[in-house]
Amino acid sequence: MAEPHEALNALEPAAAAAALRRCCGSERWVKALLAARPFASTAALHEQALRVWSGLDVSDYLQAFSHHPQIGENLEELRKRFAATHTLSEREQAGVNNAEESTLLALREGNRAYRERFGHIFIVCATGKSASEMLALLRERLDNEPAAELAIAAAEQAKITRLRLDGLGTSGPAAR
């Protein structure tokens, strides 16, 4: 298994661009990372990725956000994703399956409200988070001022991008 920077360095330009787009949907970010190859280390890849991301503007952030599926858009996919975690709920009870379904529906409705308020989908690095935790974060962030929320969403995108870059070193697709 290659290190992420080695895997990216080994790709032809078109394949590297496609791999980077799976990590982050901002075309300016992709072009800047392509131009910075080859990377001497995975740490150098991470540093450049964050440096470029931090220098982008709102339109670039929104472009990257648009490459994510909307949370709750496909309830069946959410059910599959959280099927294994609903039993880890802090307060298990007989109606946990109904509560989980209501949480999934609330995520869908919360994301609609979020999109109406901020003009883009709710972005959160979901790795290791339950549906309930994501819903709590969504509800908490709905009260943010738009500029503050954009900064939070951009920071979450940076976390997602880093995880996906790390996935370049595996034999499978980049992490989601």
Backbone as a ProteinNet text record, in pm:
[ID]
protein_1_A
[PRIMARY]
MAEPHEALNALEPAAAAAALRRCCGSERWVKALLAARPFASTAALHEQALRVWSGLDVSDYLQAFSHHPQIGENLEELRKRFAATHTLSEREQAGVNNAEESTLLALREGNRAYRERFGHIFIVCATGKSASEMLALLRERLDNEPAAELAIAAAEQAKITRLRLDGLGTSGPAAR
[TERTIARY]
85	0	89.6	67.3	147.9	99.7	189.5	152.1	67	-24	-110	-34	74.2	148.7	212.6	259.6	320.1	215.2	98.4	-10	-48.7	-60.3	-97	14.1	137.1	251.1	260.9	221.6	236.7	131.6	25.1	-83.4	-50.5	-99.3	-93.3	-179.7	-154.4	-227.9	-380.9	-437.8	-584.3	-636.6	-566.3	-606.8	-586.3	-479	-454.8	-564	-602.6	-710.1	-840	-871.1	-993.4	-986.7	-871.9	-856	-872.9	-815.1	-826.8	-970.1	-1042.1	-1182.5	-1267.6	-1230.1	-1303.5	-1274.5	-1164	-1128	-1192.7	-1201.4	-1256.1	-1305.6	-1426.8	-1488.3	-1454.6	-1362.2	-1324.4	-1220.9	-1253.1	-1160.7	-1032.5	-1042.7	-920.5	-830	-888.1	-809.8	-740.8	-817.3	-761.8	-644	-663	-555.6	-431.5	-451.4	-337.3	-261.7	-334.3	-267.2	-195	-254.4	-186	-55.4	-59.3	59.1	168.7	130.8	227.9	295	248.1	310.5	450.2	539	522.4	539	478.3	487.2	595.2	674.8	785	736.4	620.3	567.1	416.1	351.6	208.6	184	273.1	260.2	265.3	354.1	362.6	234.7	177.6	49.5	-59.3	-68.1	-168.8	-150.1	-25.9	1.9	-38.6	-3.4	-38.5	-189.2	-253.2	-398.3	-468.2	-424.5	-485.6	-448.9	-325.7	-282.9	-365.6	-382.2	-462.2	-606.5	-663	-802.6	-826.3	-735.2	-749.7	-741.8	-682.3	-669.6	-779.3	-874	-983.1	-1091.4	-1185.3	-1293.6	-1426	-1528.3	-1660.6	-1709.7	-1690.6	-1740.1	-1671	-1543.8	-1471.8	-1526.4	-1553.6	-1610	-1746.2	-1828.7	-1962.1	-1953.3	-1856.4	-1837.8	-1802.2	-1713.1	-1676.1	-1796.3	-1872.7	-1989.9	-2090.4	-2102.2	-2202.5	-2171.9	-2052.9	-2015.4	-2053.6	-2114.4	-2158.8	-2307.3	-2348.3	-2492	-2554.3	-2676.3	-2745.3	-2781.7	-2751.7	-2786.8	-2937.2	-2982.7	-3124.6	-3192.2	-3119.1	-3175.6	-3227.8	-3152.3	-3190.1	-3202.3	-3324.6	-3346.5	-3300.6	-3316.5	-3272.7	-3121.6	-3045.6	-2900.6	-2864.7	-2937.5	-2912.3	-2943.6	-3053.3	-3087.7	-2975.1	-2921.6	-2811.8	-2688.7	-2657.1	-2536.6	-2539.7	-2655.6	-2664.7	-2727	-2752.4	-2812.6	-2728.7	-2599.1	-2511.2	-2489.5	-2521.7	-2492	-2614.3	-2732.9	-2848.4	-2857.2	-2801.8	-2805.2	-2702.8	-2613.7	-2513.9	-2567.4	-2692.7	-2754.9	-2734.2	-2713	-2688.3	-2805.9	-2922.6	-3042.1	-3123.6	-3081.9	-3157.4	-3294.8	-3391	-3527.7	-3600.9	-3718.2	-3793.7	-3821.4	-3840.5	-3874.5	-3754.7	-3636.1	-3517.1	-3525.4	-3586.9	-3597.9	-3684.3	-3793.4	-3877.1	-3802.2	-3727.2	-3649.7	-3546.6	-3483.2	-3383.7	-3448.9	-3563.5	-3634.6	-3669.4	-3714.9	-3748.8	-3623.4	-3510.3	-3384.9	-3347.6	-3363.2	-3331.1	-3422.6	-3548.6	-3642.3	-3607.8	-3569.7	-3531.4	-3404.3	-3311.1	-3191.7	-3230.1	-3321	-3364	-3429.1	-3518.6	-3587.4	-3491.6	-3399.6	-3301.8	-3212.3	-3173.9	-3089	-3165.1	-3293.1	-3373.1	-3373.3	-3394.4	-3395.2	-3257	-3153.5	-3016.4	-2990.3	-3029.8	-3007.5	-3082.5	-3204.4	-3281.8	-3212.3	-3157.4	-3092.7	-2957.5	-2876.1	-2738.6	-2710.1	-2799.1	-2780.5	-2692.1	-2654.8	-2576.5	-2612	-2570.4	-2603.9	-2519.4	-2567.2	-2497.5	-2375.8	-2258.5	-2133.1	-2080.4	-2057.1	-1999.7	-1913	-1800.7	-1717.9	-1787.9	-1857	-1945.5	-1874.3	-1747.7	-1674.2	-1685.5	-1736.2	-1748.3	-1867.3	-1952.4	-2067.5	-2194.6	-2279.5	-2409.3	-2505.1	-2618.6	-2721.5	-2766.4	-2780.3	-2822.3	-2719.5	-2592.6	-2486.8	-2487	-2504.9	-2509.4	-2629.8	-2743.4	-2863	-2841.2	-2779.4	-2752.8	-2661.4	-2558.2	-2467.9	-2542.2	-2625.2	-2701.7	-2788.9	-2862.2	-2951.4	-2873.7	-2759.2	-2675	-2624.3	-2585.1	-2527	-2631	-2756.8	-2862	-2869.8	-2825	-2830.4	-2711.2	-2612.1	-2493	-2525.1	-2442.3	-2448.3	-2392.5	-2441.4	-2396.4	-2244.6	-2174.5	-2029.1	-1958.9	-2005.2	-1946.2	-1975	-2093.8	-2129.4	-2050.9	-2028.4	-1947.2	-1807	-1751.1	-1617.3	-1617.2	-1721.9	-1732.1	-1746.1	-1832.5	-1851	-1721.1	-1647.5	-1519.6	-1419	-1418.6	-1328.6	-1368.8	-1497.3	-1544	-1504.4	-1514.9	-1471.9	-1323.2	-1243.4	-1099.3	-1072.9	-1149.7	-1135.3	-1171.2	-1280.2	-1324.6	-1218	-1167	-1065	-941	-898.9	-781.1	-804.7	-921.1	-953.9	-953.5	-1007.6	-1012	-872.4	-789.7	-651.2	-580.9	-602.9	-542.3	-589.4	-710.7	-763.9	-697	-621.5	-553.1	-446.4	-396.2	-292.3	-343.5	-474.1	-531.5	-556.6	-585.2	-614.3	-754.1	-840.4	-977.4	-992	-1116.8	-1141.3	-1113.8	-1098.9	-1076	-1190.8	-1161.9	-1263.3	-1373.2	-1490	-1602.9	-1639.2
-117.4	0	123.8	210.6	332.6	439.5	527.5	646.6	734.6	816.1	900.2	987.3	1049.6	1136.8	1055	934.9	849.2	805.6	770	728.9	842.9	963.3	1078.8	1114.4	1111.1	1142.5	1044.8	920.5	816.1	824.1	898.7	905.6	1000.1	963.2	1054.8	1176.3	1291	1413	1399.3	1337.1	1324.9	1238.7	1131	1042.6	1112	1188.3	1262.7	1367.4	1434.6	1534.1	1467.1	1352.5	1280.7	1238.3	1189.8	1149.2	1269	1381.3	1501.7	1553.3	1544.4	1587.6	1503.3	1375.9	1292.7	1336.6	1405	1454.9	1589.7	1673.8	1808.9	1856.2	1908	1945.3	2083.8	2154.1	2286.5	2271.3	2320.1	2308.6	2388.3	2505.2	2582.3	2505.1	2437.2	2356	2241.8	2173.8	2061.2	2109.1	2217.1	2268.7	2307.5	2370.3	2411.1	2290.3	2186.4	2066	1993.2	1989	1927.4	1999.8	2131.5	2211.6	2194.7	2155.3	2141.5	2003.8	1910.5	1777.5	1786.9	1699.4	1587.8	1636.2	1561.8	1591.8	1504.9	1565.6	1493.8	1401.2	1432.5	1352.5	1372.8	1286.7	1304.1	1431.2	1461.3	1585.7	1707.3	1703.7	1813.6	1823.2	1709.5	1707.2	1771.3	1730.6	1787.3	1937.5	1980.6	2123.6	2204.8	2156.1	2227.7	2228.6	2116	2108	2210.9	2221.7	2318	2461.5	2484.6	2619.9	2669	2582.2	2620.1	2642.9	2550.1	2560.3	2691.8	2725.2	2847	2974.7	2967.5	3084.1	3098.5	3007.9	3014.1	3109.5	3137.8	3229.3	3154.9	3229.5	3172.4	3087	3133.3	3055.9	2919.7	2914.1	2786.5	2693.9	2749.3	2669.4	2613.6	2700.2	2656	2549.5	2562.3	2460.6	2326.6	2327.8	2204.8	2146.4	2231.4	2183.9	2117	2169.4	2116.4	1974.1	1925.9	1789.5	1686.7	1731.8	1641.1	1611.7	1489	1463.5	1535.4	1576.6	1643.3	1540.5	1570.1	1478.6	1463.1	1339	1311.1	1308.4	1340.9	1341.2	1202.4	1100.7	963.1	892.6	880.9	822.3	677.6	602.3	462.2	452.3	541.6	542	579.1	674.6	709.7	592	521.5	404.5	302.4	276.1	179.2	227.8	355.1	409.5	398.2	424.9	428.2	303.6	201.5	78.8	17.5	18.5	-44.3	42.3	171.8	259.7	295.9	267	312.2	243.7	124.5	55.6	110.7	197	256.5	381.1	408.2	524.8	524.5	643.3	653.2	602.1	619.6	578.6	481.4	358.4	258.3	243.3	224.6	203.2	123.3	77.6	-9.4	58	187.6	258.9	314.5	256.5	313.6	316.6	216.2	217	332.1	359.2	473.5	603.8	610.2	731.1	751.5	642.5	654.3	704.1	650.4	695.7	843.3	883.7	1025	1112.3	1059.5	1133.8	1152.9	1046.8	1056.7	1157	1153.4	1250.1	1391.9	1405.8	1537.5	1588.6	1499.1	1538.6	1592.9	1524.8	1570.9	1708.8	1724.5	1852.4	1961.6	1925.7	2022.5	2071.9	1981.3	2023	2114.1	2091.4	2184	2323.5	2329.7	2459.2	2524.3	2445.2	2495.6	2554.2	2480.8	2527.2	2657.6	2666.9	2790.8	2907.7	2882.3	2989.7	3029.9	2931.4	2960.7	2950.7	2890.4	2882.8	2768.3	2680.8	2561.6	2450.3	2328.8	2215.8	2218.3	2148.3	2131.3	2042.8	2094.9	2021.4	1989.4	1860.7	1816.2	1694.1	1686.5	1566.4	1460.2	1370.8	1275.4	1153.2	1137.6	1020	1005	889.8	858.9	921.6	991.6	1056.6	976.8	968	904.1	1003.8	953.6	1040.9	1143.6	1102	1195	1304.6	1268.8	1369.1	1468.1	1417.8	1508.5	1600.7	1547	1629.5	1739.1	1704.4	1804.8	1914.7	1876.6	1976.3	2064.5	2004.3	2081.3	2184.2	2139.6	2230.9	2343.5	2310	2410.3	2513.8	2466.9	2556.4	2641	2604.5	2684.1	2825.7	2844.3	2976.5	3065.2	3011.5	3089.3	3199.6	3303.2	3405.9	3344	3385	3323.4	3321.4	3429.2	3431.3	3332.9	3327.2	3232.8	3089.4	3064.8	2929.5	2887.4	2978.8	2945	2903.3	2974.1	2940	2801.8	2770.1	2638	2529.5	2552.6	2454.5	2434.6	2541.4	2530.3	2449.6	2469.1	2391	2243	2215.8	2077	2014.5	2093.4	2044.3	2011.7	2093.1	2066.5	1933.3	1903.2	1774.5	1659	1674.9	1571.5	1550	1658.7	1651	1576.9	1606.4	1538.8	1387.9	1348.9	1205.5	1141	1212.8	1158.5	1151	1250.3	1244.1	1123.2	1098.8	981.7	852.5	853.4	736.2	709.2	805.7	784.4	676.9	652.6	553.9	411.8	395	261.2	207.6	81.7	22.1	56.5	105.5	138.5	286.1	331	473.6	555.4	683.8	774.4	764	784.8	776.6	877.8	846.8	937.9	1006.5
0	0	0	-95.7	-110.2	-13.2	21.5	98.4	6.5	63	-21.2	-120.7	-77.3	-168.8	-280.7	-250.4	-352.3	-454.5	-405	-494.8	-588.2	-534.1	-615.2	-713.9	-668.1	-755.1	-872	-852.1	-954.2	-1064.7	-1041.6	-1139.3	-1254	-1372.7	-1486.9	-1453.3	-1515.6	-1480.2	-1479.7	-1580.2	-1584.9	-1470.5	-1442.3	-1332.7	-1198.1	-1185.4	-1061.6	-1040.7	-1147.4	-1137.2	-1093	-1149.5	-1111.7	-965.4	-921.1	-781.5	-688.5	-724.7	-642.2	-638.8	-750.6	-752.8	-658.5	-640.2	-544.6	-401.1	-381.6	-248.6	-219	-320.5	-305.1	-441	-446	-572.1	-624.2	-561.4	-610.5	-721.5	-839	-952.8	-929.8	-868.1	-840	-744.1	-646.8	-553.6	-628.3	-714.2	-790.8	-875.8	-949	-1037.2	-957.1	-841.8	-760	-704.7	-665.4	-614.4	-726.8	-844.2	-958.9	-989	-984.6	-1015.7	-910.6	-789.7	-680.9	-678.2	-760.3	-762.4	-819.2	-783.2	-688.6	-544.3	-453.6	-310.9	-247.9	-161.4	-97.2	13.9	68.8	179.7	187.5	263.4	285.8	367.1	459.7	536.9	443.7	344.3	248	165.1	128.9	56.7	142.5	269.8	360.4	376.7	394.5	413.1	290.7	173.4	50.2	28.5	55.3	38.9	127.4	251.2	342.7	305.5	265.9	226	107.1	7.6	-109.6	-68.1	8.4	50.4	125.7	214	295.1	211.6	94.5	8.2	-95.2	-95.3	-193.2	-147.9	-237.7	-203.1	-189.4	-159.1	-132.3	-248.8	-371.2	-485.8	-494.8	-457.8	-457.6	-349	-232.1	-123.6	-164.8	-222.7	-264.2	-373.1	-462.6	-565.2	-500.2	-402.5	-333.3	-259.6	-191.6	-117.9	-211.1	-332	-425.9	-470.6	-443.1	-480.8	-375	-267.6	-161	-177.1	-144.2	-141.8	-21.9	-36.7	72	177.9	303.1	411.6	414.9	412.7	417.7	282.8	177.9	43.4	8.3	46.9	20.7	155.3	205.7	337.2	344.1	236.7	238.8	258.4	194.3	213.8	357.5	415.8	555.2	646.8	619.9	701.9	698.9	579.8	567.3	642.9	627.4	689.3	840.5	899.9	1045.1	1106.8	1026.3	1079.1	1190.2	1174	1272.8	1395.7	1388.1	1500.6	1583.5	1536.3	1613.6	1749	1762.5	1891	1988.8	1943.3	2030.9	2100	2078.9	2139.4	2291	2346.3	2490	2571.7	2523.6	2598.5	2515.5	2517.4	2442.1	2503.4	2416.3	2461.4	2356.5	2391.6	2302.2	2168.3	2167.9	2044.9	1970.6	1990	1928.7	1776.8	1715.8	1569.4	1521.9	1592.7	1556.3	1578.4	1688	1714.9	1604.9	1562.7	1456.7	1328.2	1293.7	1174.2	1187.6	1304.6	1324.6	1316.2	1361.4	1349.9	1203.7	1124.7	982.1	912.1	945.2	887.1	932.1	1058.3	1109.9	1040.9	1009.8	934.8	797.8	732.2	600.1	610.2	706.1	721	768.7	857.4	905.4	793.5	704.7	593.6	498	482.9	400	461.5	592.6	661.7	652.9	666.8	658.2	519.9	418	280.7	254.4	304.9	288.8	359.1	476	553.8	496	454.8	416.6	267.1	190.4	45.8	-0.9	89	53.5	151.5	116.4	202.5	329.7	429.3	556.1	532.7	565.2	550.3	688.7	712.1	838.1	809.2	874.9	863.6	947.5	880.5	946.7	1002.3	973.7	1018.6	1169.9	1213.3	1355.3	1424.6	1351.8	1413	1385.8	1486.2	1468.8	1403.3	1359.1	1301.9	1404.9	1528.6	1634.8	1657.1	1654.4	1671.2	1555.1	1434.6	1318.7	1326.9	1369.5	1383	1487.3	1599.3	1703.1	1649.1	1573.7	1514.1	1414.6	1333.1	1234.3	1305.2	1406	1478	1546	1603.2	1669.2	1569.2	1453.5	1353.7	1280.7	1285.7	1221.8	1279.2	1401	1465.1	1430.3	1361.1	1327.1	1226.7	1231.5	1128.2	999.6	882.4	757.3	736.5	765.9	745	838.4	962.6	1058.4	1015.9	968.7	926.4	803.2	711.8	594.5	638.5	734.5	784.7	850.1	924.8	988.2	881.4	783.1	675.5	597.8	573.9	502.6	584.5	715.8	802.2	801.7	798.3	790.6	656.7	549.8	417.8	420.2	486.8	496.2	566.3	670.7	740.4	647.4	574.4	480.7	373.7	320.9	216.5	266.5	385.8	441.3	450.7	499.9	508	369.8	273.9	137.7	77.1	103.5	56.3	116.6	244.2	308.1	243	189.2	120.3	-12.7	-65.1	-191.9	-181.8	-62.8	-43.7	-33.7	-27.9	-18	-158.2	-165.5	-295.7	-344.1	-252.6	-290	-317.6	-339.9	-365.9	-241	-262	-149.7	-51.5	75.4	180.2	153.2	199.9	181	307.5
[MASK]
++++++++++++++++++++++++++++++++++++++++++++++++++++++++++++++++++++++++++++++++++++++++++++++++++++++++++++++++++++++++++++++++++++++++++++++++++++++++++++++++++++++++++++++++

